[in-house]
Amino acid sequence: MGSMMVLLAALSLGSAVVAQAPKVQVEAPKPFQVEKIALGTGVEARELVGEATEFDVSVGRIYCWTRIISQNVPTTIKHVWYADGAQVAEVPLNINYPSVRTWSSKAISAGKWRVEVVSETGDVLASTDFTVKAQPGPTGP
């Protein structure tokens, strides 16, 4: 009987120690990852060219290029374009492979711009800001 009590005491002590062990939370893998978002003046061979965050209005068109890693394919993301705080375009982009380079483009005007990468559920996955400068006026008399 005495050894039974010692055994029960040891078991309850062991479970008390286990119950007090810190819990480790493992974060579930994200269904989407924006590996890179960048802006430029064109796309050649699926790569961005003219990368910058400040452009002259004479460029005429800006490209938003993203590299997406996705565990859920096929799916769709959106590039949502904003000029001076107002939404001016929403471009759906199909994601058919686990790793994709995709882009959209927009004719631009002078001002402060932003592009958001948005999931099908409306989550903003990434964003980038850029400025378009107006052309200087003529100089002289």
C-alpha positions as CSV (number, residue, x, y, z in Angstrom):
1,M,0.0,0.0,0.0
2,G,2.9,2.4,0.9
3,S,4.6,1.8,-2.5
4,M,1.2,2.4,-4.2
5,M,1.0,5.8,-2.5
6,V,4.5,6.7,-3.5
7,L,3.7,5.7,-7.1
8,L,0.5,7.8,-7.1
9,A,2.4,10.8,-5.6
10,A,5.1,10.5,-8.3
11,L,2.6,10.3,-11.1
12,S,0.7,13.4,-9.8
13,L,3.9,15.3,-9.4
14,G,4.9,14.4,-13.0
15,S,1.6,15.5,-14.4
16,A,1.8,18.8,-12.4
17,V,5.2,19.4,-14.0
18,V,3.8,18.7,-17.5
19,A,0.8,20.9,-16.8
20,Q,3.1,23.8,-16.0
21,A,5.4,23.4,-19.1
22,P,5.1,26.5,-21.3
23,K,3.0,26.0,-24.4
24,V,4.7,26.7,-27.7
25,Q,2.4,28.1,-30.4
26,V,3.3,27.1,-33.9
27,E,2.1,29.6,-36.4
28,A,0.2,28.1,-39.2
29,P,1.8,28.7,-42.6
30,K,0.3,31.6,-44.5
31,P,-1.6,30.8,-47.6
32,F,0.1,33.7,-49.4
33,Q,3.4,35.4,-49.2
34,V,4.4,38.4,-51.2
35,E,8.1,37.7,-51.6
36,K,8.7,41.0,-53.5
37,I,6.7,44.0,-54.6
38,A,8.3,46.7,-56.7
39,L,7.5,49.5,-59.2
40,G,9.1,50.3,-62.5
41,T,8.8,51.5,-66.0
42,G,8.4,48.2,-67.8
43,V,8.6,44.4,-67.6
44,E,11.0,42.4,-69.9
45,A,11.3,38.6,-69.8
46,R,9.0,38.6,-66.7
47,E,11.5,40.9,-64.8
48,L,10.9,44.5,-63.8
49,V,12.9,47.2,-65.5
50,G,13.4,50.9,-64.4
51,E,12.7,50.1,-60.7
52,A,12.2,53.2,-58.6
53,T,9.8,54.8,-56.1
54,E,9.8,58.3,-57.8
55,F,8.9,58.8,-61.4
56,D,8.4,61.7,-63.8
57,V,4.9,62.1,-65.2
58,S,6.5,61.8,-68.7
59,V,7.0,58.1,-68.1
60,G,3.3,57.7,-68.8
61,R,2.8,54.2,-67.4
62,I,4.0,52.5,-64.2
63,Y,4.2,48.7,-63.6
64,C,3.6,47.1,-60.2
65,W,5.5,43.7,-60.2
66,T,5.0,41.1,-57.5
67,R,6.5,37.7,-56.8
68,I,3.8,35.6,-55.0
69,I,4.3,32.4,-53.1
70,S,0.9,30.6,-52.6
71,Q,-0.1,27.3,-51.0
72,N,-3.6,27.7,-52.4
73,V,-3.7,27.5,-56.2
74,P,-5.4,28.3,-58.3
75,T,-6.5,31.6,-56.8
76,T,-6.8,35.3,-57.6
77,I,-5.2,38.3,-56.0
78,K,-5.7,42.0,-56.9
79,H,-3.5,45.0,-57.4
80,V,-5.5,47.9,-56.1
81,W,-4.2,51.3,-57.3
82,Y,-4.7,54.5,-55.5
83,A,-3.9,58.1,-56.6
84,D,-3.9,60.8,-53.9
85,G,-5.9,58.5,-51.6
86,A,-8.7,57.6,-54.1
87,Q,-9.0,54.2,-55.6
88,V,-8.5,54.4,-59.4
89,A,-8.1,50.8,-60.5
90,E,-8.6,47.2,-59.3
91,V,-6.8,44.6,-61.4
92,P,-7.5,40.9,-60.7
93,L,-4.5,38.6,-61.3
94,N,-4.7,34.8,-61.6
95,I,-2.3,32.8,-59.5
96,N,-2.0,29.3,-61.0
97,Y,1.3,28.1,-59.7
98,P,2.9,28.0,-56.2
99,S,5.5,30.6,-57.2
100,V,4.4,33.3,-59.7
101,R,5.8,36.6,-61.0
102,T,2.8,38.8,-62.0
103,W,2.2,42.5,-62.7
104,S,-0.2,45.1,-63.6
105,S,0.2,48.6,-65.0
106,K,-1.5,51.9,-64.9
107,A,-1.3,55.2,-66.9
108,I,-0.2,57.8,-64.4
109,S,-0.7,61.4,-63.5
110,A,1.3,63.6,-61.0
111,G,0.6,62.9,-57.3
112,K,1.1,60.4,-54.5
113,W,0.3,56.8,-55.4
114,R,-0.1,53.5,-53.6
115,V,-0.6,49.9,-54.8
116,E,-2.0,47.2,-52.5
117,V,-1.8,43.5,-53.1
118,V,-5.1,42.1,-51.8
119,S,-6.2,38.5,-51.4
120,E,-9.6,37.0,-52.4
121,T,-10.7,37.5,-48.8
122,G,-9.8,41.2,-48.8
123,D,-6.7,40.9,-46.7
124,V,-3.9,43.4,-47.7
125,L,-0.9,41.2,-48.2
126,A,1.6,44.0,-49.1
127,S,1.6,47.6,-50.4
128,T,4.0,50.1,-51.9
129,D,4.0,53.8,-52.3
130,F,5.4,56.0,-55.0
131,T,5.4,59.6,-56.2
132,V,4.9,60.9,-59.7
133,K,6.3,64.4,-60.3
134,A,4.8,66.9,-62.6
135,Q,6.9,68.1,-65.5
136,P,8.4,71.4,-64.8
137,G,6.9,74.3,-66.7
138,P,8.7,76.2,-69.4
139,T,11.5,78.6,-68.1
140,G,12.4,81.9,-69.5
141,P,10.6,85.2,-70.3
